[in-house]
Every structure is written in structure tokens, then in C-alpha cells.
Amino acid sequence: MRAPGVILAVTALFAVAACAPEEQAAPPTNQVDGVACDKANLATLTTGKITFGTDQPVYEPWYVDDDPTNGKGFESAVAYALAGELGYSKEEVVWTRVPFNAAIQPGRKTYDANLTEFSITEERRQAVDFSAPYYDVGQAVITLESSKAASVKTLAELKQVKVGAQVGTTSYDAAKRLQPAQDVAVYNTNDDAKAALRAGQIDALVVDLPTAFYITSAELEDGVIVGQVPAGDGKPEQFGIVLDKGSPLTACVSTAVENLRADGTLAKIEQEWLSAAGTAPELK
């Protein structure tokens, strides 16, 4: 026979357990304000599909063969991972081409979300929404071995050479920190800028660091990286997905990006497509 004291202790234990509140299950990570972030609840341009925008042409390592639909390249892979996180299959992803500058102008968009190496800036936030950042990036100066810019070691020396960049980009903003804006050559695309570099119309070109590594290793036989440009405000430059201003999708897209970061997906995609970029010395 069990001792009375033991019976009382067990009874008390059950009583405490019965009165204890049930442990609340953690809410799903793919929801905003209690509403699931999946295609059934997302107000996209086309019901049941998600439309991504990007420039034309687009370049490696962000896209491969100027074809965003193939899932190859960092941003193409991120787009399909994002679509999957939101409940869309690859077949439910649509792509449209939008010129870089037009994509961040005010007004209704022809895309739900745009991935074209858009750096998050307060000025751009006046016209469009940005998702949570999906990549931290630096700007770099590239040139040809035969150019006088190849011997540049300092920011002061860069002021003595002709620099160019693509219009409307943070690469152009970085170039303007190197020399007066009126002295910076401006081009509609990086292809135009590379052609000017080859022709000797400019001595150096400013592009983001992964693009710098790709251009100097795969597109310019005698291309070299001069160095990285310090951030204008000392803060890291970050790429974000662009959405229409006030888009009902922004919160869910940001949540999806954060989920992809938390589960290691973004790191894996970066390792696959950007690991060859490496680092370059920062110009002082």
C-alpha cells in the first residue's frame, strides 16, 4: 500500500499540472499580422502567380546568359527561393523586363517584385518599397592593365583619371565621391561603359564588387581591380527587392527574405554564385 504522504504529493502534482497554462505554439514564421504569407492571400498582379522584374540585359554573377528564367545566377536563384517560400512553384513565376531607372520611378509597376542589384537608399524609398536586405555589397574600381589607372593606389590618385559608371546606380554615386559629378562619364548600361573602357574613352569603371570580379576574370582579358571604394556614410551598402510604393506584398516579401536568411538558404545561394568574388583592398 502506497504511503499517504506519497499519495498526497502525487495528487498535488496533478493538480498543479492541471492548472498550468498550456504552452502556446510559436506562430508560423511565414505570416504577417496573423495572415499566412502564401499565394492564396497575396494580391499579386496575376492571381496564383508572382511576377518578378529585372533589367535587360542582366549580367553574371547575378543572372546567367541574360536569362532570369533559368534559376542560374545569384538573383535568379534568390527569386525562385523567395517564390517557393511564398508558396509558388517555378511554373507560377513570371518574368518581365524593366529598364533599371524605370523600375524605381514612381507609379504603378509591371512587376510584383524586382531584383536588379538595387541598393537600398532613402532617396529611392520615396518612390518605391524595399524588402529586407538580401545581400551586403561593396563598390569597386576596375581598369585595364594598360591603363594609367592600373597604377592607382589611393583615392587622391583616382582624381587624376577619367572614371565612368552606369547611370542611376550606386556605382555612379560612388564614382561621384571619387571626383566631381561633371567629370564622371555616365552610361546607360555596363556594356556601354565596358566598351568605353576598352576604347580608352575612360580610364576606370565603377561597379559592384561581385560584378568587378566577373568582368575582370571573364570579360576583359587584361582587366584588373584597382580597389574598393569606401562606403559614403560608413554603413554597408545592401541590396533589397523593389516593390511598388505601399505594396501589400512588402511585409510578406520581407518576411520571406528573413526566413531564407535564417534557414541558411541565402548563404547557400551566395556560396554557389558569389564565392568567387573574394575581396579587394579598400582604397584610402
C-alpha positions in Angstrom: 0.0 0.0 0.0 1.3 3.5 -1.0 2.1 5.8 1.9 -0.5 8.5 2.5 2.2 11.2 2.1 3.2 9.9 -1.3 -0.5 9.9 -2.4 -0.9 13.5 -1.4 2.2 14.6 -3.2 1.2 12.9 -6.4 -2.3 14.4 -6.2 -0.9 17.9 -5.7 1.4 17.4 -8.6 -1.5 16.5 -10.9 -3.5 19.5 -9.6 -0.6 21.9 -10.4 -0.2 20.4 -13.8 -4.0 20.7 -14.5 -3.9 24.4 -13.5 -0.8 25.3 -15.5 -1.5 27.2 -18.8 -0.9 25.2 -22.0 2.3 26.1 -23.8 1.5 28.3 -26.7 2.8 27.0 -30.1 5.1 29.5 -31.8 3.3 31.2 -34.7 4.4 30.2 -38.2 7.3 32.3 -39.4 5.7 32.9 -42.8 2.9 35.1 -41.7 2.3 38.8 -41.1 -0.3 40.1 -38.6 -1.7 36.6 -38.3 -2.3 36.1 -42.0 -0.3 33.5 -43.8 2.1 34.7 -46.5 1.2 32.3 -49.2 -0.2 32.7 -52.7 -3.8 32.3 -51.5 -3.5 35.5 -49.6 -1.2 37.6 -51.8 -2.6 40.3 -54.0 -0.2 39.8 -56.9 -0.7 41.2 -60.4 -1.9 37.8 -61.7 -3.8 35.6 -59.3 -1.9 32.5 -58.4 1.4 33.8 -60.0 4.2 36.1 -58.9 5.8 38.4 -61.4 9.5 39.3 -61.0 11.1 42.2 -62.8 14.7 42.7 -63.9 16.7 44.8 -66.3 17.8 43.9 -69.8 20.5 42.9 -70.3 21.4 41.4 -66.9 24.9 40.1 -66.1 26.7 37.4 -64.3 27.1 36.6 -61.5 23.6 37.9 -60.8 22.0 36.2 -63.8 23.4 33.8 -66.4 23.1 34.1 -70.2 20.8 37.1 -69.8 18.0 34.6 -68.9 16.4 35.2 -65.5 14.0 32.2 -66.0 16.7 29.6 -65.7 17.3 29.9 -62.0 21.0 30.4 -62.5 22.9 33.3 -61.0 22.5 34.8 -57.5 19.4 36.9 -58.0 17.6 34.4 -60.2 18.2 31.8 -57.6 17.0 34.1 -54.8 13.9 35.0 -56.7 12.9 31.3 -57.1 13.7 30.6 -53.5 11.5 33.6 -52.5 8.7 32.3 -54.7 8.9 28.9 -53.1 8.9 30.4 -49.6 5.6 32.2 -50.6 4.1 29.0 -52.0 4.6 29.5 -55.7 6.0 26.8 -57.9 8.6 27.5 -60.6 5.9 27.3 -63.2 4.0 30.0 -61.3 6.8 32.5 -61.7 6.6 35.1 -64.4 9.4 37.5 -65.5 9.2 40.9 -67.1 12.0 43.2 -68.2 12.1 46.8 -66.9 14.9 49.3 -67.5 16.9 50.0 -64.4 15.9 53.6 -63.9 12.2 53.0 -64.9 12.0 50.3 -62.2 12.4 52.7 -59.4 10.3 55.6 -60.8 7.0 56.5 -59.0 3.9 54.9 -60.4 2.3 51.5 -60.9 4.7 48.7 -61.7 4.5 45.9 -64.2 6.1 43.6 -61.7 5.3 42.4 -58.1 9.0 42.4 -57.1 12.2 43.4 -58.8 15.7 42.1 -58.3 18.3 44.1 -60.2 21.0 44.8 -57.6 19.1 47.7 -56.3 20.8 49.2 -53.3 18.5 50.5 -50.5 18.7 54.2 -50.2 16.5 56.8 -48.5 16.1 58.7 -51.8 14.7 55.6 -53.6 12.4 54.9 -50.6 10.5 58.0 -51.6 9.3 56.3 -54.8 9.3 52.5 -54.1 9.2 50.0 -51.3 12.2 47.8 -50.4 12.2 44.4 -48.8 14.6 43.4 -46.0 18.1 43.3 -47.5 19.2 40.1 -49.1 22.9 41.0 -49.8 25.6 43.3 -48.5 27.7 44.7 -51.3 30.7 47.0 -51.8 31.7 49.1 -54.8 35.0 48.7 -56.7 37.0 50.3 -59.4 38.2 48.3 -62.4 40.5 49.1 -65.2 42.8 47.6 -67.9 46.4 46.6 -67.2 47.5 49.0 -70.0 45.6 52.0 -68.4 47.3 54.6 -66.3 44.6 53.8 -63.7 46.2 50.4 -63.1 48.9 52.0 -61.0 46.5 53.9 -58.8 46.8 53.1 -55.1 44.9 55.9 -53.4 41.6 57.8 -53.6 43.6 61.0 -54.3 45.3 59.4 -57.3 41.9 58.4 -58.7 41.1 62.1 -59.1 43.7 62.2 -61.9 42.0 59.6 -64.1 38.7 59.5 -66.1 36.1 57.4 -64.3 32.7 56.1 -65.6 29.7 54.3 -64.3 26.1 53.2 -65.2 23.5 55.9 -64.8 21.2 55.8 -61.8 23.2 53.3 -59.9 25.0 53.4 -56.5 28.2 52.7 -58.6 27.6 56.1 -60.1 27.1 57.6 -56.6 30.4 56.1 -55.6 32.1 57.5 -58.7 30.8 60.9 -57.7 32.5 60.5 -54.4 35.8 60.0 -56.2 35.7 63.1 -58.4 33.3 65.9 -59.3 30.0 64.7 -60.8 30.5 66.7 -64.0 33.8 64.7 -64.6 32.2 61.3 -64.3 31.3 59.7 -67.6 27.7 58.2 -67.5 26.5 55.2 -69.5 23.1 53.6 -69.9 24.4 50.1 -69.3 27.5 48.4 -68.1 28.0 47.1 -71.6 28.3 50.6 -72.9 30.7 51.5 -70.0 32.9 48.5 -70.7 33.1 49.4 -74.4 34.2 52.9 -73.4 36.9 51.4 -71.2 38.2 49.2 -73.9 38.2 52.2 -76.3 40.2 54.3 -73.9 37.3 56.9 -73.5 37.6 56.3 -69.8 40.4 55.1 -67.6 38.4 53.2 -65.0 34.9 51.9 -64.3 33.0 51.7 -61.0 30.8 48.6 -60.5 29.7 46.5 -57.5 32.4 44.1 -56.2 31.0 40.7 -57.5 30.5 42.3 -60.9 34.0 43.6 -60.8 35.4 40.1 -60.2 33.3 38.7 -63.0 34.2 41.4 -65.6 37.9 41.3 -64.9 38.1 37.5 -64.9 35.7 36.6 -67.7 35.1 39.6 -69.9 38.3 41.7 -70.0 41.4 39.8 -70.9 43.6 42.4 -69.2 41.1 43.6 -66.6 42.2 44.3 -63.1 40.6 45.5 -59.9 42.1 48.8 -58.6 40.4 48.5 -55.2 37.2 49.0 -53.3 35.5 52.4 -52.7 34.8 53.2 -49.1 31.1 53.5 -48.2 29.8 57.0 -48.3 28.4 57.0 -44.8 30.5 54.2 -43.3 27.5 51.8 -43.4 27.4 48.7 -45.6 25.5 49.0 -48.9 22.7 46.5 -49.1 20.6 45.2 -52.0 16.8 45.0 -51.5 13.9 43.7 -53.6 12.0 46.6 -55.1 8.2 46.7 -54.8 5.5 49.3 -55.7 5.3 52.1 -53.1 2.8 50.9 -50.4 2.6 47.4 -51.9 0.5 45.0 -49.8 3.2 42.4 -50.6 6.2 44.2 -49.0 5.8 42.8 -45.5 5.4 39.2 -46.7 8.3 39.5 -49.1 10.5 40.9 -46.3 9.4 38.1 -44.0 10.2 35.6 -46.7 13.7 37.1 -47.2 14.3 36.9 -43.4 13.2 33.3 -43.4 15.6 32.5 -46.2 18.4 34.2 -44.3 17.5 32.4 -41.0 17.4 28.9 -42.6 20.7 29.4 -44.4 19.2 29.5 -47.9 20.7 32.9 -48.8 24.1 31.8 -47.5 24.0 28.7 -49.7 23.0 30.7 -52.8 25.7 33.2 -52.1 28.3 30.5 -51.7 27.2 28.9 -55.0 27.1 32.1 -57.2 29.3 34.7 -55.4 32.0 32.8 -53.6 34.4 33.5 -56.4 34.2 37.2 -55.8 36.5 37.2 -52.9 37.8 40.6 -51.6 39.8 43.5 -52.8 41.8 46.1 -50.9 40.0 49.3 -49.9 41.4 52.5 -51.4 42.3 55.1 -48.8 
